[in-house]
């Protein structure tokens, strides 16, 4: 998962991460451009979830988010 991808989707996936892993704090998930590796490190340290698993989870959540009908589409 590259830095630009993470930066673009971070506001979408951050709440999902907090819900799935309640031990994560806002400080753990604070996004700072150029420090993406630190975010993965903090999440891995706090939850024990390996980076590959975390990236898979994030990708699936993004896919689910954009495959769901948006309120305007529900009509």
URZI-V107887 format. One record per pair of residues at least 4 apart in sequence whose ideal C-beta (glycine too) atoms are under 6 Angstrom apart, sorted by the first residue. I is the first residue (numbers start at 1). J is the second residue. Records with the same first field share a line. If there is no record, write none. Layout:
I=J + J
This chain:
1=5 + 6 + 55
3=36
6=10 + 36
9=13 + 62
10=14 + 31
12=65
13=58 + 61
14=29
16=61
17=21
18=24
21=47
23=46
24=28 + 29 + 46
28=42 + 46
40=51
43=47 + 54
49=53 + 54
69=73 + 74
